Amino acid sequence: MELPKYTFVRKDAGMLEQWWKERIQHLLLNKQLQDADALYREFDVSHDGY
């Protein structure tokens, strides 16, 4: 099985988390609530039991 050319590693997680939070704030401020909810659900990694 081939791995994807680009993979995220721990050092990339901080940048991604910062972008994710800022993007959701931007969407909420512009009253794009469905888009903000969808983005939150896509990037939410806090699953119960893990």
SULKA-V155224 format. One record per run of one state. SS is the DSSP state (helix for helix, strand for strand, loop for the rest). FROM is the first residue (numbers start at 1). TO is the last residue. If there is no record, write none. Layout:
BEGIN
SS:FROM:TO
SS:FROM:TO
END
This chain:
BEGIN
loop:1:9
helix:10:29
loop:30:32
helix:33:43
loop:44:50
END
